[in-house]
Amino acid sequence: MEKVFRDLLFARSGEERMKMGFSMAEMARRQIAASVLERNPGASPERIRVEVFFRFHEGDFSAAETAEMMGKLKNKTGLGG
């Protein structure tokens, strides 16, 4: 089954595969935003952007880098600490 899926995927042009990837990333972004709003209905657009960023990039940065970015995002968005 995996081979069939792979063959179907690679039968598409590079442009089609890229569009599929963008579409999937946008769907994931929307699902994360919905999850944030479900937990916190009053979440600001800035708070949602922060949550989306960190969910997409969780584990990509060291604890120090994450703390630094969070500080910058809080200052930039007015989220406070």
C-alpha positions as a Markdown table, in Angstrom:
| # | Residue | x | y | z |
|---|---|---|---|---|
| 1 | Met | 0.0 | 0.0 | 0.0 |
| 2 | Glu | 2.8 | 2.4 | 0.8 |
| 3 | Lys | 4.4 | 1.8 | -2.6 |
| 4 | Val | 1.1 | 2.5 | -4.3 |
| 5 | Phe | 0.7 | 5.7 | -2.4 |
| 6 | Arg | 4.3 | 6.8 | -3.1 |
| 7 | Asp | 3.8 | 6.0 | -6.8 |
| 8 | Leu | 0.6 | 8.0 | -7.0 |
| 9 | Leu | 2.3 | 10.9 | -5.2 |
| 10 | Phe | 5.4 | 11.0 | -7.4 |
| 11 | Ala | 3.2 | 10.7 | -10.5 |
| 12 | Arg | 2.2 | 14.3 | -9.8 |
| 13 | Ser | 4.3 | 17.2 | -10.9 |
| 14 | Gly | 6.6 | 19.0 | -8.4 |
| 15 | Glu | 4.3 | 22.0 | -8.5 |
| 16 | Glu | 1.3 | 19.8 | -7.5 |
| 17 | Arg | 3.2 | 18.2 | -4.7 |
| 18 | Met | 4.3 | 21.6 | -3.4 |
| 19 | Lys | 0.7 | 22.8 | -3.5 |
| 20 | Met | -0.4 | 19.7 | -1.6 |
| 21 | Gly | 2.3 | 20.4 | 1.0 |
| 22 | Phe | 1.1 | 24.0 | 1.4 |
| 23 | Ser | -2.5 | 22.9 | 1.7 |
| 24 | Met | -1.6 | 20.4 | 4.4 |
| 25 | Ala | 0.4 | 22.9 | 6.4 |
| 26 | Glu | -2.5 | 25.4 | 6.2 |
| 27 | Met | -4.9 | 22.7 | 7.4 |
| 28 | Ala | -2.6 | 21.9 | 10.3 |
| 29 | Arg | -2.4 | 25.6 | 11.2 |
| 30 | Arg | -6.2 | 25.9 | 11.2 |
| 31 | Gln | -6.5 | 22.8 | 13.4 |
| 32 | Ile | -4.0 | 24.2 | 15.9 |
| 33 | Ala | -5.8 | 27.6 | 15.9 |
| 34 | Ala | -9.1 | 25.8 | 16.5 |
| 35 | Ser | -7.6 | 23.8 | 19.4 |
| 36 | Val | -6.2 | 27.0 | 21.0 |
| 37 | Leu | -9.6 | 28.7 | 20.7 |
| 38 | Glu | -11.4 | 25.6 | 22.1 |
| 39 | Arg | -9.2 | 25.8 | 25.2 |
| 40 | Asn | -9.2 | 29.7 | 25.4 |
| 41 | Pro | -12.2 | 31.2 | 23.4 |
| 42 | Gly | -10.8 | 34.7 | 24.1 |
| 43 | Ala | -7.4 | 34.0 | 22.6 |
| 44 | Ser | -6.0 | 37.0 | 20.6 |
| 45 | Pro | -4.7 | 36.5 | 17.1 |
| 46 | Glu | -1.2 | 37.1 | 18.5 |
| 47 | Arg | -1.6 | 34.3 | 21.1 |
| 48 | Ile | -2.8 | 32.0 | 18.3 |
| 49 | Arg | 0.2 | 32.9 | 16.2 |
| 50 | Val | 2.5 | 32.1 | 19.1 |
| 51 | Glu | 0.9 | 28.8 | 19.8 |
| 52 | Val | 0.9 | 27.8 | 16.1 |
| 53 | Phe | 4.6 | 28.7 | 15.8 |
| 54 | Phe | 5.6 | 26.7 | 18.9 |
| 55 | Arg | 3.5 | 23.7 | 17.9 |
| 56 | Phe | 5.0 | 23.6 | 14.4 |
| 57 | His | 8.5 | 24.0 | 15.8 |
| 58 | Glu | 8.3 | 22.1 | 19.1 |
| 59 | Gly | 11.6 | 20.4 | 19.7 |
| 60 | Asp | 13.4 | 22.3 | 17.0 |
| 61 | Phe | 15.1 | 24.7 | 19.4 |
| 62 | Ser | 17.0 | 24.4 | 22.7 |
| 63 | Ala | 15.3 | 25.4 | 25.9 |
| 64 | Ala | 17.4 | 28.6 | 25.9 |
| 65 | Glu | 16.5 | 29.4 | 22.3 |
| 66 | Thr | 12.8 | 28.8 | 23.1 |
| 67 | Ala | 12.9 | 31.0 | 26.1 |
| 68 | Glu | 14.6 | 33.8 | 24.1 |
| 69 | Met | 12.0 | 33.5 | 21.3 |
| 70 | Met | 9.1 | 33.4 | 23.7 |
| 71 | Gly | 10.4 | 36.6 | 25.4 |
| 72 | Lys | 10.7 | 38.3 | 22.0 |
| 73 | Leu | 7.2 | 37.1 | 20.9 |
| 74 | Lys | 5.6 | 38.3 | 24.1 |
| 75 | Asn | 7.2 | 41.7 | 23.8 |
| 76 | Lys | 6.3 | 42.0 | 20.2 |
| 77 | Thr | 2.7 | 40.9 | 20.6 |
| 78 | Gly | 2.1 | 42.6 | 24.0 |
| 79 | Leu | 1.2 | 39.2 | 25.6 |
| 80 | Gly | 3.2 | 40.0 | 28.7 |
| 81 | Gly | 4.8 | 37.3 | 30.9 |
